[in-house]
């Protein structure tokens, strides 16, 4: 039986307007890693439920806008996410540099050195990029009745903006929910 003084809290739904497609300066706030079943494993298990799930590590990069306007509204503090499955650090002849390559180069402000290529990008290297700035190009994608802002390119920063304050970092951090998985897209 519930306590008679229990009150269910009321909260208004948070609504995000789409971030206009543009190039923005962002700061890398955090990089988290999680393990989930791979796409290929899910597809195979849909056909044969007796197969064992194959898991993979996913890196969740959380970027925070440092500048930008949507009409009169300031966009500083809005989040953008990029998820990446760290399979290899490579350059494809068809698609060019993979996302990890692009992110690292943009945040460090220079191309990846031969030493970095030879020894690989480590967790320590990626953690060292937290707090660094780069520019990102965004596109908006509609899926059903929802619109998602996606990062489609990473560029070296031209003009540095004031870094996020402690208060802005706290406000931008994703509060963990039980069994929540952060998606690659920000629902708007």
C-alpha positions in Angstrom: 0.0 0.0 0.0 1.3 3.5 -0.8 1.9 6.1 1.7 -1.0 8.6 1.7 1.4 11.5 1.3 2.9 10.1 -1.9 2.5 12.6 -4.8 3.4 11.7 -8.4 5.6 14.5 -9.7 4.4 16.4 -12.8 6.8 17.3 -15.5 6.1 19.0 -18.8 7.4 17.2 -21.9 10.7 18.7 -23.1 10.5 19.8 -26.7 13.5 20.5 -28.8 13.3 22.5 -32.0 15.5 21.2 -34.8 19.0 22.6 -34.9 19.3 24.4 -38.2 21.6 22.6 -40.7 24.9 24.5 -40.5 28.5 24.3 -39.3 28.9 24.9 -35.5 31.8 25.1 -33.1 31.4 22.4 -30.4 33.3 21.2 -27.4 33.7 17.5 -26.6 32.0 17.1 -23.2 32.4 13.3 -22.7 33.1 10.0 -24.3 31.4 6.9 -22.9 31.6 3.3 -23.9 28.9 0.7 -23.8 28.5 -2.9 -25.0 25.6 -4.0 -27.1 24.7 -6.7 -29.5 26.0 -6.1 -33.0 23.7 -5.3 -35.9 24.8 -8.4 -37.8 24.2 -10.6 -34.7 20.7 -9.2 -34.3 19.9 -9.9 -38.0 21.3 -13.5 -37.8 19.5 -14.2 -34.5 16.2 -12.9 -36.0 16.6 -15.8 -38.5 17.9 -18.3 -36.0 17.1 -17.8 -32.4 19.6 -20.5 -31.3 22.6 -18.4 -32.2 24.5 -16.7 -29.5 24.5 -12.9 -29.4 27.8 -11.3 -30.6 28.6 -8.1 -28.6 30.5 -5.0 -29.6 31.8 -1.9 -27.9 30.2 1.4 -28.9 31.8 4.8 -28.2 29.3 7.6 -27.5 30.8 11.0 -28.2 28.8 13.9 -26.6 29.5 17.3 -28.1 28.0 20.6 -26.9 27.4 23.6 -29.1 29.4 26.6 -28.2 27.8 29.0 -30.7 24.9 29.3 -33.1 21.5 31.0 -33.3 18.1 29.8 -34.4 16.4 33.1 -35.0 16.7 34.9 -31.7 17.3 31.8 -29.7 20.9 31.0 -28.6 21.9 27.4 -29.3 24.9 27.3 -26.9 24.5 24.3 -24.6 22.6 22.1 -27.0 23.9 18.5 -27.3 24.9 16.6 -30.4 26.0 12.9 -30.4 28.1 10.7 -32.5 28.2 7.0 -31.9 31.0 4.9 -33.3 31.9 1.2 -33.2 35.7 1.2 -33.0 36.5 -1.5 -35.4 39.6 -0.1 -37.2 41.3 3.3 -37.7 41.2 3.4 -41.5 40.9 5.4 -44.7 38.6 3.8 -47.3 39.2 4.4 -51.0 35.4 4.9 -51.4 34.3 6.8 -48.3 37.6 8.4 -47.1 38.5 8.6 -43.4 36.2 6.8 -40.9 34.5 8.8 -38.1 37.1 8.1 -35.5 39.8 9.3 -37.8 37.8 12.5 -38.5 36.9 13.2 -34.8 40.5 12.7 -33.6 42.0 14.9 -36.4 39.4 17.7 -35.9 39.8 17.8 -32.1 43.6 17.6 -32.1 43.8 20.2 -34.9 46.1 18.2 -37.1 46.3 15.0 -39.1 47.0 11.8 -37.3 50.7 11.2 -37.0 52.4 8.0 -38.4 53.1 7.0 -34.7 49.4 7.3 -33.9 48.5 5.2 -36.9 51.2 2.6 -36.0 50.2 2.2 -32.3 46.5 3.0 -32.7 44.3 5.4 -30.9 43.9 4.5 -27.2 41.3 5.3 -24.6 43.9 7.6 -23.0 44.3 9.5 -26.4 40.5 9.9 -26.7 40.1 11.0 -23.1 42.8 13.6 -23.7 40.5 15.2 -26.3 37.7 15.9 -23.8 37.3 19.7 -23.5 38.8 20.3 -27.0 36.9 22.2 -29.6 36.2 21.4 -33.3 33.6 22.3 -35.9 30.8 20.0 -37.0 28.5 20.0 -40.0 25.0 19.0 -39.2 22.1 17.6 -41.2 18.5 17.0 -40.1 16.9 13.6 -40.8 13.2 12.9 -40.5 12.1 9.5 -39.3 8.4 9.1 -38.9 7.1 12.2 -37.0 10.5 12.9 -35.4 13.5 15.0 -36.6 17.0 14.1 -35.7 20.1 16.4 -35.9 23.1 14.3 -37.1 26.7 15.2 -37.5 27.9 14.5 -41.0 31.4 16.1 -40.9 34.2 17.1 -38.5 36.4 20.0 -39.1 39.3 21.7 -37.4 38.3 24.8 -35.3 39.0 28.2 -36.9 38.0 30.5 -34.0 38.1 29.4 -30.4 35.0 30.1 -28.4 34.8 30.4 -24.6 34.9 26.9 -23.1 31.8 25.6 -21.3 31.5 26.8 -17.7 31.1 24.3 -14.9 27.4 25.1 -14.8 27.0 24.6 -18.5 28.8 21.3 -18.4 26.5 20.1 -15.5 23.4 21.2 -17.4 24.5 19.5 -20.6 25.5 16.1 -19.0 23.1 13.3 -19.7 21.5 12.0 -16.5 21.6 8.2 -16.6 18.2 6.4 -16.8 17.9 2.8 -15.9 18.4 0.6 -19.0 18.7 3.8 -21.2 21.0 3.7 -24.2 22.1 7.0 -25.7 21.3 7.1 -29.4 23.4 8.5 -32.2 20.7 11.0 -32.9 19.3 13.7 -30.7 15.5 13.6 -30.8 14.2 17.0 -31.6 
